[in-house]
Amino acid sequence: MNKFYILHSAEQLHDRIHLTLSRDPYVGGRPVKFELIDHDVLLTGSVRSYFQKQMAQESLRGIEGLGRVVNQLEVVRI
């Protein structure tokens, strides 16, 4: 079975990542930043738990056309 991938522009991917992270109830409002490199995304910033760190990464998995997610979020307990 062949898989077909739709190639999205960097601007489209950027907008979808931003929207997804801002709507995520686990990371919305946290200082989470991302950088899009080709079709891969690098997550940086801080969250309050390892669960939030994982959920930030998982929320992006459904974005069509996105490559790898490199999760460098820092867990900071306040």
All heavy atoms as a GROMACS GRO file, in nm:
protein
  635
    1MET      N    1   0.084  -0.117   0.000
    1MET     CA    2   0.000   0.000   0.000
    1MET      C    3   0.089   0.124   0.000
    1MET      O    4   0.181   0.134   0.079
    1MET     CB    5  -0.090  -0.001   0.123
    1MET     CG    6  -0.177   0.123   0.132
    1MET     SD    7  -0.266   0.141   0.287
    1MET     CE    8  -0.390   0.017   0.268
    2ASN      N    9   0.060   0.215  -0.087
    2ASN     CA   10   0.137   0.339  -0.095
    2ASN      C   11   0.074   0.444  -0.006
    2ASN      O   12  -0.048   0.456   0.002
    2ASN     CB   13   0.140   0.393  -0.238
    2ASN     CG   14   0.222   0.305  -0.328
    2ASN    OD1   15   0.313   0.238  -0.281
    2ASN    ND2   16   0.191   0.306  -0.456
    3LYS      N   17   0.157   0.521   0.060
    3LYS     CA   18   0.110   0.634   0.137
    3LYS      C   19   0.135   0.760   0.057
    3LYS      O   20   0.241   0.777   0.000
    3LYS     CB   21   0.181   0.644   0.272
    3LYS     CG   22   0.139   0.541   0.370
    3LYS     CD   23   0.198   0.572   0.505
    3LYS     CE   24   0.144   0.477   0.608
    3LYS     NZ   25   0.192   0.507   0.741
    4PHE      N   26   0.038   0.846   0.055
    4PHE     CA   27   0.054   0.974  -0.014
    4PHE      C   28   0.064   1.083   0.091
    4PHE      O   29  -0.014   1.088   0.186
    4PHE     CB   30  -0.066   1.001  -0.106
    4PHE     CG   31  -0.074   0.904  -0.219
    4PHE    CD1   32  -0.155   0.792  -0.211
    4PHE    CD2   33   0.001   0.925  -0.334
    4PHE    CE1   34  -0.162   0.702  -0.315
    4PHE    CE2   35  -0.005   0.835  -0.438
    4PHE     CZ   36  -0.087   0.724  -0.429
    5TYR      N   37   0.161   1.168   0.074
    5TYR     CA   38   0.181   1.278   0.167
    5TYR      C   39   0.154   1.408   0.096
    5TYR      O   40   0.198   1.429  -0.017
    5TYR     CB   41   0.325   1.278   0.221
    5TYR     CG   42   0.356   1.158   0.307
    5TYR    CD1   43   0.418   1.047   0.254
    5TYR    CD2   44   0.319   1.156   0.440
    5TYR    CE1   45   0.444   0.936   0.332
    5TYR    CE2   46   0.344   1.046   0.519
    5TYR     CZ   47   0.408   0.936   0.465
    5TYR     OH   48   0.433   0.828   0.542
    6ILE      N   49   0.082   1.493   0.162
    6ILE     CA   50   0.055   1.626   0.109
    6ILE      C   51   0.163   1.718   0.164
    6ILE      O   52   0.182   1.726   0.285
    6ILE     CB   53  -0.084   1.675   0.149
    6ILE    CG1   54  -0.190   1.582   0.091
    6ILE    CG2   55  -0.106   1.817   0.104
    6ILE    CD1   56  -0.330   1.610   0.139
    7LEU      N   57   0.233   1.784   0.075
    7LEU     CA   58   0.336   1.876   0.119
    7LEU      C   59   0.274   2.014   0.143
    7LEU      O   60   0.215   2.072   0.053
    7LEU     CB   61   0.448   1.886   0.015
    7LEU     CG   62   0.527   1.757  -0.006
    7LEU    CD1   63   0.632   1.778  -0.113
    7LEU    CD2   64   0.592   1.713   0.124
    8HIS      N   65   0.285   2.059   0.263
    8HIS     CA   66   0.233   2.190   0.299
    8HIS      C   67   0.347   2.290   0.299
    8HIS      O   68   0.461   2.255   0.327
    8HIS     CB   69   0.169   2.186   0.438
    8HIS     CG   70   0.049   2.098   0.444
    8HIS    ND1   71  -0.074   2.137   0.398
    8HIS    CD2   72   0.032   1.972   0.490
    8HIS    CE1   73  -0.161   2.040   0.416
    8HIS    NE2   74  -0.099   1.938   0.471
    9SER      N   75   0.315   2.414   0.273
    9SER     CA   76   0.417   2.517   0.278
    9SER      C   77   0.459   2.538   0.423
    9SER      O   78   0.386   2.505   0.517
    9SER     CB   79   0.365   2.647   0.218
    9SER     OG   80   0.270   2.707   0.306
   10ALA      N   81   0.576   2.596   0.441
   10ALA     CA   82   0.626   2.624   0.575
   10ALA      C   83   0.531   2.716   0.650
   10ALA      O   84   0.509   2.700   0.770
   10ALA     CB   85   0.766   2.684   0.567
   11GLU      N   86   0.472   2.810   0.579
   11GLU     CA   87   0.379   2.904   0.643
   11GLU      C   88   0.253   2.832   0.692
   11GLU      O   89   0.206   2.856   0.803
   11GLU     CB   90   0.340   3.015   0.546
   11GLU     CG   91   0.252   3.120   0.608
   11GLU     CD   92   0.219   3.234   0.513
   11GLU    OE1   93   0.296   3.259   0.420
   11GLU    OE2   94   0.115   3.297   0.535
   12GLN      N   95   0.202   2.740   0.612
   12GLN     CA   96   0.084   2.662   0.653
   12GLN      C   97   0.116   2.576   0.774
   12GLN      O   98   0.037   2.570   0.869
   12GLN     CB   99   0.037   2.572   0.539
   12GLN     CG  100  -0.029   2.646   0.425
   12GLN     CD  101  -0.059   2.554   0.309
   12GLN    OE1  102   0.021   2.466   0.275
   12GLN    NE2  103  -0.174   2.572   0.247
   13LEU      N  104   0.231   2.509   0.772
   13LEU     CA  105   0.271   2.427   0.887
   13LEU      C  106   0.289   2.512   1.011
   13LEU      O  107   0.246   2.474   1.120
   13LEU     CB  108   0.399   2.349   0.856
   13LEU     CG  109   0.383   2.225   0.771
   13LEU    CD1  110   0.519   2.165   0.739
   13LEU    CD2  111   0.295   2.123   0.840
   14HIS      N  112   0.354   2.626   0.997
   14HIS     CA  113   0.375   2.718   1.110
   14HIS      C  114   0.241   2.757   1.172
   14HIS      O  115   0.224   2.752   1.294
   14HIS     CB  116   0.452   2.841   1.063
   14HIS     CG  117   0.488   2.934   1.173
   14HIS    ND1  118   0.401   3.028   1.222
   14HIS    CD2  119   0.601   2.946   1.246
   14HIS    CE1  120   0.458   3.095   1.319
   14HIS    NE2  121   0.580   3.047   1.337
   15ASP      N  122   0.146   2.794   1.088
   15ASP     CA  123   0.014   2.836   1.138
   15ASP      C  124  -0.058   2.721   1.208
   15ASP      O  125  -0.119   2.741   1.313
   15ASP     CB  126  -0.072   2.889   1.024
   15ASP     CG  127  -0.022   3.021   0.968
   15ASP    OD1  128   0.064   3.086   1.034
   15ASP    OD2  129  -0.067   3.059   0.858
   16ARG      N  130  -0.049   2.600   1.152
   16ARG     CA  131  -0.116   2.486   1.213
   16ARG      C  132  -0.053   2.447   1.346
   16ARG      O  133  -0.122   2.411   1.441
   16ARG     CB  134  -0.115   2.368   1.116
   16ARG     CG  135  -0.203   2.398   0.994
   16ARG     CD  136  -0.216   2.282   0.904
   16ARG     NE  137  -0.311   2.189   0.967
   16ARG     CZ  138  -0.328   2.065   0.925
   16ARG    NH1  139  -0.258   2.019   0.825
   16ARG    NH2  140  -0.415   1.986   0.984
   17ILE      N  141   0.079   2.455   1.355
   17ILE     CA  142   0.148   2.425   1.481
   17ILE      C  143   0.108   2.527   1.587
   17ILE      O  144   0.074   2.491   1.700
   17ILE     CB  145   0.301   2.424   1.462
   17ILE    CG1  146   0.342   2.308   1.372
   17ILE    CG2  147   0.373   2.416   1.596
   17ILE    CD1  148   0.484   2.318   1.320
   18HIS      N  149   0.112   2.654   1.550
   18HIS     CA  150   0.075   2.761   1.645
   18HIS      C  151  -0.068   2.741   1.695
   18HIS      O  152  -0.095   2.749   1.815
   18HIS     CB  153   0.090   2.897   1.578
   18HIS     CG  154   0.046   3.010   1.664
   18HIS    ND1  155   0.119   3.054   1.773
   18HIS    CD2  156  -0.065   3.086   1.660
   18HIS    CE1  157   0.054   3.152   1.832
   18HIS    NE2  158  -0.057   3.174   1.765
   19LEU      N  159  -0.160   2.715   1.604
   19LEU     CA  160  -0.300   2.696   1.641
   19LEU      C  161  -0.317   2.574   1.732
   19LEU      O  162  -0.386   2.580   1.833
   19LEU     CB  163  -0.386   2.681   1.515
   19LEU     CG  164  -0.536   2.669   1.536
   19LEU    CD1  165  -0.592   2.795   1.599
   19LEU    CD2  166  -0.604   2.643   1.403
   20THR      N  167  -0.251   2.465   1.697
   20THR     CA  168  -0.261   2.342   1.776
   20THR      C  169  -0.209   2.362   1.917
   20THR      O  170  -0.273   2.323   2.015
   20THR     CB  171  -0.185   2.227   1.707
   20THR    OG1  172  -0.243   2.206   1.577
   20THR    CG2  173  -0.191   2.099   1.788
   21LEU      N  174  -0.092   2.424   1.930
   21LEU     CA  175  -0.036   2.446   2.064
   21LEU      C  176  -0.118   2.545   2.145
   21LEU      O  177  -0.135   2.527   2.266
   21LEU     CB  178   0.109   2.494   2.053
   21LEU     CG  179   0.211   2.389   2.006
   21LEU    CD1  180   0.348   2.453   1.987
   21LEU    CD2  181   0.219   2.272   2.104
   22SER      N  182  -0.170   2.647   2.082
   22SER     CA  183  -0.249   2.747   2.156
   22SER      C  184  -0.382   2.690   2.204
   22SER      O  185  -0.436   2.735   2.305
   22SER     CB  186  -0.272   2.872   2.071
   22SER     OG  187  -0.354   2.845   1.961
   23ARG      N  188  -0.434   2.590   2.134
   23ARG     CA  189  -0.562   2.528   2.173
   23ARG      C  190  -0.545   2.409   2.266
   23ARG      O  191  -0.643   2.360   2.320
   23ARG     CB  192  -0.638   2.482   2.049
   23ARG     CG  193  -0.693   2.597   1.969
   23ARG     CD  194  -0.775   2.544   1.854
   23ARG     NE  195  -0.840   2.651   1.783
   23ARG     CZ  196  -0.909   2.635   1.673
   23ARG    NH1  197  -0.920   2.514   1.619
   23ARG    NH2  198  -0.966   2.736   1.613
   24ASP      N  199  -0.423   2.362   2.282
   24ASP     CA  200  -0.398   2.245   2.367
   24ASP      C  201  -0.423   2.283   2.512
   24ASP      O  202  -0.358   2.373   2.565
   24ASP     CB  203  -0.254   2.197   2.348
   24ASP     CG  204  -0.228   2.067   2.419
   24ASP    OD1  205  -0.258   2.057   2.540
   24ASP    OD2  206  -0.176   1.975   2.356
   25PRO      N  207  -0.515   2.215   2.581
   25PRO     CA  208  -0.547   2.253   2.720
   25PRO      C  209  -0.432   2.228   2.817
   25PRO      O  210  -0.429   2.285   2.926
   25PRO     CB  211  -0.667   2.164   2.754
   25PRO     CG  212  -0.657   2.049   2.661
   25PRO     CD  213  -0.594   2.102   2.535
   26TYR      N  214  -0.336   2.145   2.779
   26TYR     CA  215  -0.225   2.113   2.868
   26TYR      C  216  -0.109   2.212   2.855
   26TYR      O  217  -0.033   2.229   2.949
   26TYR     CB  218  -0.175   1.971   2.843
   26TYR     CG  219  -0.281   1.868   2.866
   26TYR    CD1  220  -0.344   1.806   2.760
   26TYR    CD2  221  -0.321   1.835   2.995
   26TYR    CE1  222  -0.444   1.712   2.781
   26TYR    CE2  223  -0.421   1.742   3.018
   26TYR     CZ  224  -0.482   1.681   2.910
   26TYR     OH  225  -0.580   1.589   2.931
   27VAL      N  226  -0.095   2.274   2.740
   27VAL     CA  227   0.019   2.365   2.721
   27VAL      C  228  -0.022   2.506   2.683
   27VAL      O  229   0.061   2.596   2.680
   27VAL     CB  230   0.118   2.311   2.616
   27VAL    CG1  231   0.183   2.184   2.662
   27VAL    CG2  232   0.053   2.293   2.482
   28GLY      N  233  -0.150   2.528   2.652
   28GLY     CA  234  -0.196   2.663   2.617
   28GLY      C  235  -0.166   2.761   2.730
   28GLY      O  236  -0.190   2.732   2.846
   29GLY      N  237  -0.108   2.873   2.696
   29GLY     CA  238  -0.074   2.973   2.797
   29GLY      C  239   0.063   2.956   2.858
   29GLY      O  240   0.110   3.042   2.932
   30ARG      N  241   0.130   2.844   2.832
   30ARG     CA  242   0.265   2.821   2.882
   30ARG      C  243   0.364   2.881   2.782
   30ARG      O  244   0.333   2.896   2.665
   30ARG     CB  245   0.293   2.670   2.896
   30ARG     CG  246   0.203   2.597   2.993
   30ARG     CD  247   0.218   2.638   3.136
   30ARG     NE  248   0.357   2.629   3.176
   30ARG     CZ  249   0.411   2.701   3.274
   30ARG    NH1  250   0.340   2.786   3.342
   30ARG    NH2  251   0.537   2.687   3.304
   31PRO      N  252   0.483   2.915   2.829
   31PRO     CA  253   0.584   2.973   2.739
   31PRO      C  254   0.650   2.867   2.650
   31PRO      O  255   0.768   2.838   2.662
   31PRO     CB  256   0.683   3.037   2.835
   31PRO     CG  257   0.672   2.958   2.960
   31PRO     CD  258   0.527   2.914   2.968
   32VAL      N  259   0.570   2.807   2.563
   32VAL     CA  260   0.620   2.706   2.470
   32VAL      C  261   0.646   2.773   2.336
   32VAL      O  262   0.560   2.841   2.282
   32VAL     CB  263   0.518   2.590   2.454
   32VAL    CG1  264   0.562   2.494   2.345
   32VAL    CG2  265   0.500   2.518   2.586
   33LYS      N  266   0.766   2.753   2.286
   33LYS     CA  267   0.804   2.810   2.157
   33LYS      C  268   0.836   2.696   2.062
   33LYS      O  269   0.865   2.585   2.106
   33LYS     CB  270   0.926   2.900   2.173
   33LYS     CG  271   0.902   3.018   2.263
   33LYS     CD  272   1.027   3.098   2.281
   33LYS     CE  273   0.999   3.210   2.378
   33LYS     NZ  274   1.109   3.243   2.462
   34PHE      N  275   0.832   2.725   1.934
   34PHE     CA  276   0.869   2.624   1.837
   34PHE      C  277   0.942   2.687   1.721
   34PHE      O  278   0.927   2.805   1.692
   34PHE     CB  279   0.747   2.545   1.788
   34PHE     CG  280   0.652   2.626   1.706
   34PHE    CD1  281   0.664   2.632   1.568
   34PHE    CD2  282   0.550   2.696   1.765
   34PHE    CE1  283   0.576   2.706   1.491
   34PHE    CE2  284   0.460   2.771   1.691
   34PHE     CZ  285   0.474   2.776   1.552
   35GLU      N  286   1.023   2.605   1.658
   35GLU     CA  287   1.096   2.646   1.539
   35GLU      C  288   1.074   2.539   1.434
   35GLU      O  289   1.088   2.420   1.462
   35GLU     CB  290   1.245   2.660   1.571
   35GLU     CG  291   1.327   2.708   1.456
   35GLU     CD  292   1.474   2.725   1.493
   35GLU    OE1  293   1.509   2.718   1.612
   35GLU    OE2  294   1.553   2.744   1.401
   36LEU      N  295   1.037   2.582   1.316
   36LEU     CA  296   1.013   2.489   1.206
   36LEU      C  297   1.137   2.486   1.118
   36LEU      O  298   1.181   2.588   1.068
   36LEU     CB  299   0.891   2.536   1.128
   36LEU     CG  300   0.834   2.442   1.023
   36LEU    CD1  301   0.791   2.310   1.087
   36LEU    CD2  302   0.717   2.508   0.953
   37ILE      N  303   1.195   2.367   1.105
   37ILE     CA  304   1.315   2.348   1.024
   37ILE      C  305   1.280   2.244   0.918
   37ILE      O  306   1.262   2.128   0.950
   37ILE     CB  307   1.433   2.302   1.111
   37ILE    CG1  308   1.455   2.399   1.226
   37ILE    CG2  309   1.558   2.284   1.026
   37ILE    CD1  310   1.538   2.345   1.339
   38ASP      N  311   1.269   2.289   0.793
   38ASP     CA  312   1.214   2.206   0.686
   38ASP      C  313   1.073   2.165   0.729
   38ASP      O  314   0.992   2.250   0.751
   38ASP     CB  315   1.304   2.087   0.653
   38ASP     CG  316   1.436   2.130   0.590
   38ASP    OD1  317   1.434   2.229   0.513
   38ASP    OD2  318   1.538   2.067   0.617
   39HIS      N  319   1.047   2.039   0.747
   39HIS     CA  320   0.915   1.996   0.793
   39HIS      C  321   0.922   1.938   0.934
   39HIS      O  322   0.827   1.876   0.980
   39HIS     CB  323   0.855   1.894   0.696
   39HIS     CG  324   0.809   1.957   0.569
   39HIS    ND1  325   0.682   2.006   0.552
   39HIS    CD2  326   0.873   1.985   0.454
   39HIS    CE1  327   0.670   2.058   0.432
   39HIS    NE2  328   0.786   2.046   0.370
   40ASP      N  329   1.036   1.958   1.001
   40ASP     CA  330   1.053   1.913   1.139
   40ASP      C  331   1.029   2.031   1.233
   40ASP      O  332   1.049   2.146   1.195
   40ASP     CB  333   1.193   1.858   1.162
   40ASP     CG  334   1.223   1.737   1.074
   40ASP    OD1  335   1.127   1.668   1.033
   40ASP    OD2  336   1.341   1.711   1.048
   41VAL      N  337   0.988   2.001   1.356
   41VAL     CA  338   0.962   2.108   1.452
   41VAL      C  339   1.044   2.084   1.578
   41VAL      O  340   1.061   1.972   1.624
   41VAL     CB  341   0.811   2.119   1.485
   41VAL    CG1  342   0.759   1.996   1.555
   41VAL    CG2  343   0.782   2.243   1.566
   42LEU      N  344   1.098   2.192   1.632
   42LEU     CA  345   1.174   2.190   1.757
   42LEU      C  346   1.093   2.265   1.861
   42LEU      O  347   1.062   2.383   1.843
   42LEU     CB  348   1.310   2.258   1.737
   42LEU     CG  349   1.392   2.284   1.862
   42LEU    CD1  350   1.434   2.153   1.928
   42LEU    CD2  351   1.513   2.370   1.830
   43LEU      N  352   1.057   2.197   1.970
   43LEU     CA  353   0.984   2.259   2.080
   43LEU      C  354   1.081   2.302   2.189
   43LEU      O  355   1.166   2.223   2.231
   43LEU     CB  356   0.884   2.160   2.141
   43LEU     CG  357   0.766   2.118   2.056
   43LEU    CD1  358   0.686   2.009   2.127
   43LEU    CD2  359   0.678   2.236   2.023
   44THR      N  360   1.068   2.426   2.234
   44THR     CA  361   1.150   2.477   2.345
   44THR      C  362   1.060   2.556   2.439
   44THR      O  363   0.948   2.591   2.405
   44THR     CB  364   1.264   2.567   2.295
   44THR    OG1  365   1.210   2.675   2.220
   44THR    CG2  366   1.364   2.490   2.209
   45GLY      N  367   1.111   2.584   2.555
   45GLY     CA  368   1.035   2.658   2.655
   45GLY      C  369   1.022   2.576   2.780
   45GLY      O  370   1.103   2.485   2.804
   46SER      N  371   0.918   2.604   2.858
   46SER     CA  372   0.902   2.531   2.983
   46SER      C  373   0.756   2.496   3.008
   46SER      O  374   0.665   2.567   2.966
   46SER     CB  375   0.956   2.613   3.101
   46SER     OG  376   0.882   2.732   3.115
   47VAL      N  377   0.738   2.384   3.076
   47VAL     CA  378   0.607   2.337   3.120
   47VAL      C  379   0.622   2.293   3.265
   47VAL      O  380   0.733   2.285   3.318
   47VAL     CB  381   0.555   2.221   3.032
   47VAL    CG1  382   0.520   2.270   2.892
   47VAL    CG2  383   0.655   2.107   3.024
   48ARG      N  384   0.509   2.262   3.330
   48ARG     CA  385   0.513   2.229   3.473
   48ARG      C  386   0.526   2.081   3.504
   48ARG      O  387   0.548   2.044   3.619
   48ARG     CB  388   0.389   2.284   3.541
   48ARG     CG  389   0.386   2.434   3.545
   48ARG     CD  390   0.269   2.483   3.623
   48ARG     NE  391   0.267   2.629   3.622
   48ARG     CZ  392   0.166   2.700   3.664
   48ARG    NH1  393   0.058   2.640   3.710
   48ARG    NH2  394   0.172   2.832   3.660
   49SER      N  395   0.508   1.995   3.404
   49SER     CA  396   0.515   1.851   3.432
   49SER      C  397   0.563   1.776   3.308
   49SER      O  398   0.555   1.826   3.196
   49SER     CB  399   0.378   1.798   3.475
   49SER     OG  400   0.289   1.799   3.366
   50TYR      N  401   0.607   1.652   3.332
   50TYR     CA  402   0.648   1.566   3.222
   50TYR      C  403   0.526   1.528   3.137
   50TYR      O  404   0.538   1.508   3.017
   50TYR     CB  405   0.720   1.441   3.273
   50TYR     CG  406   0.858   1.475   3.322
   50TYR    CD1  407   0.884   1.489   3.458
   50TYR    CD2  408   0.963   1.494   3.232
   50TYR    CE1  409   1.011   1.522   3.503
   50TYR    CE2  410   1.089   1.527   3.277
   50TYR     CZ  411   1.113   1.541   3.412
   50TYR     OH  412   1.238   1.574   3.455
   51PHE      N  413   0.409   1.522   3.200
   51PHE     CA  414   0.287   1.496   3.127
   51PHE      C  415   0.260   1.607   3.026
   51PHE      O  416   0.228   1.580   2.910
   51PHE     CB  417   0.169   1.481   3.224
   51PHE     CG  418   0.038   1.456   3.155
   51PHE    CD1  419   0.010   1.330   3.102
   51PHE    CD2  420  -0.057   1.555   3.145
   51PHE    CE1  421  -0.110   1.306   3.038
   51PHE    CE2  422  -0.177   1.532   3.081
   51PHE     CZ  423  -0.205   1.407   3.028
   52GLN      N  424   0.273   1.733   3.067
   52GLN     CA  425   0.254   1.845   2.975
   52GLN      C  426   0.356   1.842   2.863
   52GLN      O  427   0.324   1.872   2.748
   52GLN     CB  428   0.263   1.978   3.049
   52GLN     CG  429   0.143   2.008   3.135
   52GLN     CD  430   0.156   2.140   3.208
   52GLN    OE1  431   0.266   2.183   3.242
   52GLN    NE2  432   0.044   2.204   3.234
   53LYS      N  433   0.478   1.805   2.895
   53LYS     CA  434   0.582   1.795   2.794
   53LYS      C  435   0.543   1.693   2.689
   53LYS      O  436   0.552   1.719   2.568
   53LYS     CB  437   0.715   1.756   2.860
   53LYS     CG  438   0.829   1.738   2.763
   53LYS     CD  439   0.959   1.706   2.835
   53LYS     CE  440   1.072   1.687   2.732
   53LYS     NZ  441   1.201   1.676   2.797
   54GLN      N  442   0.496   1.577   2.732
   54GLN     CA  443   0.456   1.472   2.640
   54GLN      C  444   0.333   1.513   2.560
   54GLN      O  445   0.324   1.488   2.440
   54GLN     CB  446   0.430   1.342   2.714
   54GLN     CG  447   0.400   1.225   2.624
   54GLN     CD  448   0.518   1.188   2.535
   54GLN    OE1  449   0.633   1.200   2.574
   54GLN    NE2  450   0.488   1.141   2.415
   55MET      N  451   0.237   1.577   2.624
   55MET     CA  452   0.114   1.618   2.555
   55MET      C  453   0.141   1.723   2.448
   55MET      O  454   0.074   1.724   2.344
   55MET     CB  455   0.010   1.666   2.655
   55MET     CG  456  -0.044   1.556   2.745
   55MET     SD  457  -0.100   1.407   2.659
   55MET     CE  458  -0.238   1.470   2.568
   56ALA      N  459   0.236   1.811   2.472
   56ALA     CA  460   0.273   1.910   2.370
   56ALA      C  461   0.321   1.840   2.245
   56ALA      O  462   0.282   1.875   2.133
   56ALA     CB  463   0.380   2.004   2.424
   57GLN      N  464   0.401   1.739   2.262
   57GLN     CA  465   0.454   1.662   2.149
   57GLN      C  466   0.342   1.584   2.082
   57GLN      O  467   0.330   1.584   1.959
   57GLN     CB  468   0.562   1.567   2.199
   57GLN     CG  469   0.622   1.480   2.092
   57GLN     CD  470   0.736   1.396   2.146
   57GLN    OE1  471   0.809   1.437   2.234
   57GLN    NE2  472   0.748   1.275   2.094
   58GLU      N  473   0.260   1.518   2.159
   58GLU     CA  474   0.152   1.435   2.105
   58GLU      C  475   0.049   1.518   2.029
   58GLU      O  476  -0.008   1.471   1.931
   58GLU     CB  477   0.084   1.354   2.216
   58GLU     CG  478   0.171   1.248   2.275
   58GLU     CD  479   0.216   1.143   2.174
   58GLU    OE1  480   0.133   1.100   2.091
   58GLU    OE2  481   0.334   1.105   2.178
   59SER      N  482   0.024   1.640   2.074
   59SER     CA  483  -0.077   1.723   2.007
   59SER      C  484  -0.037   1.756   1.864
   59SER      O  485  -0.123   1.781   1.780
   59SER     CB  486  -0.100   1.851   2.087
   59SER     OG  487   0.012   1.937   2.080
   60LEU      N  488   0.093   1.753   1.835
   60LEU     CA  489   0.140   1.787   1.701
   60LEU      C  490   0.139   1.668   1.606
   60LEU      O  491   0.150   1.685   1.485
   60LEU     CB  492   0.282   1.844   1.709
   60LEU     CG  493   0.297   1.971   1.793
   60LEU    CD1  494   0.442   2.016   1.794
   60LEU    CD2  495   0.206   2.082   1.743
   61ARG      N  496   0.126   1.548   1.657
   61ARG     CA  497   0.133   1.428   1.574
   61ARG      C  498   0.024   1.424   1.465
   61ARG      O  499   0.043   1.362   1.362
   61ARG     CB  500   0.124   1.303   1.658
   61ARG     CG  501   0.250   1.278   1.736
   61ARG     CD  502   0.252   1.134   1.782
   61ARG     NE  503   0.364   1.111   1.871
   61ARG     CZ  504   0.487   1.083   1.831
   61ARG    NH1  505   0.514   1.078   1.703
   61ARG    NH2  506   0.582   1.062   1.918
   62GLY      N  507  -0.087   1.487   1.488
   62GLY     CA  508  -0.196   1.483   1.392
   62GLY      C  509  -0.184   1.582   1.279
   62GLY      O  510  -0.270   1.586   1.191
   63ILE      N  511  -0.079   1.661   1.279
   63ILE     CA  512  -0.064   1.762   1.175
   63ILE      C  513  -0.005   1.698   1.050
   63ILE      O  514   0.108   1.649   1.051
   63ILE     CB  515   0.024   1.879   1.222
   63ILE    CG1  516  -0.042   1.950   1.340
   63ILE    CG2  517   0.051   1.977   1.108
   63ILE    CD1  518   0.041   2.063   1.399
   64GLU      N  519  -0.084   1.698   0.946
   64GLU     CA  520  -0.043   1.637   0.820
   64GLU      C  521   0.072   1.716   0.758
   64GLU      O  522   0.070   1.839   0.754
   64GLU     CB  523  -0.162   1.635   0.725
   64GLU     CG  524  -0.146   1.544   0.608
   64GLU     CD  525  -0.275   1.530   0.532
   64GLU    OE1  526  -0.376   1.494   0.594
   64GLU    OE2  527  -0.273   1.557   0.412
   65GLY      N  528   0.174   1.646   0.713
   65GLY     CA  529   0.288   1.709   0.647
   65GLY      C  530   0.401   1.744   0.741
   65GLY      O  531   0.507   1.788   0.698
   66LEU      N  532   0.380   1.723   0.871
   66LEU     CA  533   0.484   1.754   0.969
   66LEU      C  534   0.577   1.634   0.983
   66LEU      O  535   0.532   1.519   0.986
   66LEU     CB  536   0.421   1.786   1.104
   66LEU     CG  537   0.512   1.842   1.212
   66LEU    CD1  538   0.570   1.976   1.169
   66LEU    CD2  539   0.437   1.859   1.342
   67GLY      N  540   0.706   1.661   0.991
   67GLY     CA  541   0.805   1.555   1.007
   67GLY      C  542   0.825   1.521   1.154
   67GLY      O  543   0.731   1.507   1.230
   68ARG      N  544   0.952   1.516   1.193
   68ARG     CA  545   0.987   1.481   1.331
   68ARG      C  546   0.953   1.594   1.426
   68ARG      O  547   0.956   1.711   1.390
   68ARG     CB  548   1.136   1.453   1.342
   68ARG     CG  549   1.183   1.331   1.271
   68ARG     CD  550   1.332   1.303   1.291
   68ARG     NE  551   1.414   1.423   1.289
   68ARG     CZ  552   1.507   1.452   1.380
   68ARG    NH1  553   1.531   1.371   1.479
   68ARG    NH2  554   1.578   1.562   1.371
   69VAL      N  555   0.925   1.557   1.551
   69VAL     CA  556   0.906   1.654   1.659
   69VAL      C  557   1.020   1.632   1.757
   69VAL      O  558   1.035   1.525   1.815
   69VAL     CB  559   0.771   1.635   1.730
   69VAL    CG1  560   0.759   1.730   1.848
   69VAL    CG2  561   0.656   1.654   1.633
   70VAL      N  562   1.105   1.734   1.771
   70VAL     CA  563   1.216   1.729   1.866
   70VAL      C  564   1.171   1.807   1.988
   70VAL      O  565   1.153   1.929   1.983
   70VAL     CB  566   1.345   1.789   1.805
   70VAL    CG1  567   1.458   1.785   1.906
   70VAL    CG2  568   1.383   1.715   1.677
   71ASN      N  569   1.152   1.736   2.098
   71ASN     CA  570   1.094   1.794   2.219
   71ASN      C  571   1.204   1.830   2.318
   71ASN      O  572   1.257   1.744   2.388
   71ASN     CB  573   0.995   1.696   2.280
   71ASN     CG  574   0.914   1.758   2.391
   71ASN    OD1  575   0.948   1.863   2.443
   71ASN    ND2  576   0.807   1.691   2.428
   72GLN      N  577   1.238   1.958   2.326
   72GLN     CA  578   1.338   2.005   2.421
   72GLN      C  579   1.274   2.094   2.527
   72GLN      O  580   1.338   2.184   2.582
   72GLN     CB  581   1.450   2.080   2.348
   72GLN     CG  582   1.532   1.989   2.261
   72GLN     CD  583   1.650   2.060   2.197
   72GLN    OE1  584   1.664   2.181   2.203
   72GLN    NE2  585   1.737   1.983   2.135
   73LEU      N  586   1.146   2.068   2.556
   73LEU     CA  587   1.079   2.143   2.661
   73LEU      C  588   1.142   2.109   2.796
   73LEU      O  589   1.174   1.993   2.823
   73LEU     CB  590   0.930   2.110   2.664
   73LEU     CG  591   0.850   2.163   2.546
   73LEU    CD1  592   0.710   2.104   2.548
   73LEU    CD2  593   0.844   2.315   2.550
   74GLU      N  594   1.154   2.207   2.880
   74GLU     CA  595   1.211   2.191   3.013
   74GLU      C  596   1.095   2.184   3.113
   74GLU      O  597   1.001   2.261   3.106
   74GLU     CB  598   1.301   2.308   3.046
   74GLU     CG  599   1.367   2.299   3.180
   74GLU     CD  600   1.456   2.419   3.208
   74GLU    OE1  601   1.462   2.511   3.126
   74GLU    OE2  602   1.517   2.420   3.315
   75VAL      N  603   1.103   2.088   3.205
   75VAL     CA  604   1.004   2.077   3.310
   75VAL      C  605   1.051   2.158   3.430
   75VAL      O  606   1.157   2.132   3.486
   75VAL     CB  607   0.981   1.929   3.350
   75VAL    CG1  608   0.884   1.920   3.467
   75VAL    CG2  609   0.931   1.849   3.231
   76VAL      N  610   0.970   2.258   3.465
   76VAL     CA  611   1.003   2.348   3.576
   76VAL      C  612   0.887   2.343   3.674
   76VAL      O  613   0.776   2.385   3.643
   76VAL     CB  614   1.024   2.492   3.527
   76VAL    CG1  615   1.054   2.584   3.643
   76VAL    CG2  616   1.132   2.498   3.422
   77ARG      N  617   0.913   2.291   3.790
   77ARG     CA  618   0.809   2.284   3.893
   77ARG      C  619   0.817   2.407   3.981
   77ARG      O  620   0.921   2.436   4.038
   77ARG     CB  621   0.823   2.157   3.973
   77ARG     CG  622   0.801   2.036   3.886
   77ARG     CD  623   0.786   1.911   3.969
   77ARG     NE  624   0.750   1.803   3.879
   77ARG     CZ  625   0.807   1.685   3.879
   77ARG    NH1  626   0.902   1.659   3.966
   77ARG    NH2  627   0.769   1.592   3.797
   78ILE      N  628   0.705   2.475   3.990
   78ILE     CA  629   0.703   2.600   4.069
   78ILE      C  630   0.623   2.578   4.195
   78ILE      O  631   0.524   2.514   4.200
   78ILE     CB  632   0.643   2.714   3.987
   78ILE    CG1  633   0.728   2.738   3.864
   78ILE    CG2  634   0.630   2.840   4.069
   78ILE    CD1  635   0.674   2.838   3.767
   0.00000   0.00000   0.00000
